Amino acid sequence: MCTYEKFPTVPVPYSMLAGYGAIAGELARALAGKQRALLVVDGYPGTRFDEIVAGLMEELFFARVLDAHEANRSDEEIEAMLARNITDDRVFGVLSCHNLIEFFDEKKIAVLRRRAQEAEGITLLYGVGASLIAKGDVLVYADLARWEIQLRYRSGEIGNYCAHNEGEETLRKVKRGYFIDWRVSDRHKRAVMPEVDYLLETNKRDKPVMMRGEDFRAALALVAQRPFRVAPYFDPGVWGGQWMKKVCGLDPAKKNYAWSFDGVPEENSLLLQSGSTVMEVPAQDLVLFAPRALLGDRVHARFGLDFPIRFDFLDTVDGQNLSLQVHPLTEYIQQTFGMHYTQDESYYILDVKPGADTAVYLGVKNGVDPQEMLGALERAQETGEFDAERYVNRIPAHKHDHFLIPAGTVHCSGRDTMVLEISATPYIFTFKLWDWNRVGLDGKPRPIHLEHGRKNIQFDRDTDFVLRELVGQVQEVARGDGWVEERTGLHEREFLETRRHWFTKPVLHNTNGGVNMLNLVEGSEAVVESPTGAFEPFRVHYAETFIVPAAVGAYVIRPAVPGERCATMKAYVRG
């Protein structure tokens, strides 16, 4: 029986309104008694503002309806402003430091502001950045989940903000979202959220949910005081496998599932529940509005509004090898892409296919000539042939092995493995070196980035180095009645520390002032409790990832089934 919870909710003691009828009624009451009133609906790029306007107009009469996008600068001006950030590359851009106001024309703002203030009755001003034109008498912010945005990119429903590129390939739209739209919009959201009267969620078509702004802010503060899960999502891939279908209860009719994000606030959603009503908001909102309680002062001081830890799944059971790849060195990602820390990784082998010859490709072989290997990779793009095992170590992989992958190390997971990737949060900076002569699910060649790769491969990460520093680094650090704690990494070049606890009895943990992320890697179910009763007992099942905010401090994890042997993998930022 599948116990994995795909839609974990977080109960909050604040009321929510569902449906446009109830929502419009609440807004009407908030505007009541005003002869001239301005309702402003701001929101995230990709929001279905046409749906919101139509839904509200069924219950509310507007004397004037104004679109904030009329005040945007011309397409040509915006493209010129963003050219350095967009780049010509299909995958990689340069991180934007723009503010949303830069997308607007001051003269157009003045005209639209005057129109918004002069009409009798209720005026509706809507669109991304609408609150930059006027705050209004009532301010609503329409939030949107990151995964939903990407699904709308794929379907062709939307393009990027101020781009009119609905028909462009998804890779390029996601790139522009990652490097520009989402950075700009998060800055704006953080600036405006303290003034928001209502938070509106419209991820599901014609099924809006709304919460008072003060209640939403209070809900986030509450979540940051107790363990919680974010809502995972799953996606197929050319190399995808079959393990997650069974363990995570996914659609068996799908060809495969390659990967899952389960523990990435920048990408995952937070499901807030009040009674039978659920509101889906970006988990990044918690980072934006409760960073010190969530991250802890030490981590917040170092990473700001970035959640630095990423847990995700890579499923190749009855699938194929991942692409042979390398990630950028810190100085390279800073100087080339504007990112202040890099995509350090590790592979924790959650499971393997029984009887299969499972392995991880990691580091180059002793004595490899860099120019010979790079030349072979270049020729492979034309010939479709590359002898990976001539140049790269293929190391046997077993359940519960942990392979450390500091940036600059050539690597990939082999087929028939189920990997829990425990890594730094940046996730888009993969330089593919060889993709086993495959095309993507869209039938197009998958991007290969040899030029980036050759500048980052560390050829001194050879067999001797790998076996000495990246494989089998398990050390027992403590034990007690019914439990053992082990250090499994990461490498000294990586900022994360990982600890595995085997236990048949309760184990005391402590955040020690920094956020913890954990996964139940062995055992059917465990219970997370507060020694002081500060939060309600929290249950997790096999393979589920959960977050313990820094503010929690001490917490206990015990098997839900007395005496069952369980294990957790925990990651945190080193002090």
VENPE-V552151 format. One record per run of one state. SS is the DSSP state (h for helix, s for strand, l for the rest). FROM is the first residue (numbers start at 0). LEN is the number of residues. Records with the same first field share a line. If there is no record, write none. Layout:
SS: FROM-LEN ; FROM-LEN
//
This chain:
l: 0-8 ; 11-5 ; 18-1 ; 31-4 ; 43-5 ; 57-6 ; 72-2 ; 86-13 ; 104-1 ; 118-2 ; 126-3 ; 133-4 ; 143-2 ; 155-14 ; 193-4 ; 201-7 ; 223-4 ; 228-2 ; 231-1 ; 235-5 ; 241-1 ; 247-9 ; 257-1 ; 261-7 ; 274-2 ; 282-1 ; 289-1 ; 295-1 ; 303-5 ; 315-8 ; 327-2 ; 337-7 ; 352-6 ; 364-5 ; 383-4 ; 396-5 ; 405-5 ; 413-3 ; 424-5 ; 434-4 ; 439-5 ; 445-4 ; 454-8 ; 469-1 ; 471-3 ; 480-2 ; 489-6 ; 503-3 ; 510-5 ; 522-2 ; 529-8 ; 541-3 ; 548-1 ; 552-1 ; 559-6 ; 573-2
s: 8-3 ; 16-2 ; 35-8 ; 63-4 ; 71-1 ; 103-1 ; 120-6 ; 137-6 ; 197-4 ; 208-4 ; 227-1 ; 230-1 ; 232-3 ; 240-1 ; 256-1 ; 258-3 ; 268-6 ; 276-6 ; 308-7 ; 323-4 ; 344-8 ; 358-6 ; 391-5 ; 401-4 ; 410-3 ; 416-8 ; 429-5 ; 438-1 ; 444-1 ; 470-1 ; 474-6 ; 482-7 ; 495-8 ; 506-4 ; 515-7 ; 524-5 ; 537-4 ; 544-4 ; 553-6 ; 565-8
h: 19-12 ; 48-9 ; 67-4 ; 74-12 ; 99-4 ; 105-13 ; 129-4 ; 145-10 ; 169-24 ; 212-11 ; 242-5 ; 283-6 ; 290-5 ; 296-7 ; 329-8 ; 369-14 ; 387-4 ; 449-5 ; 462-7 ; 549-3
//
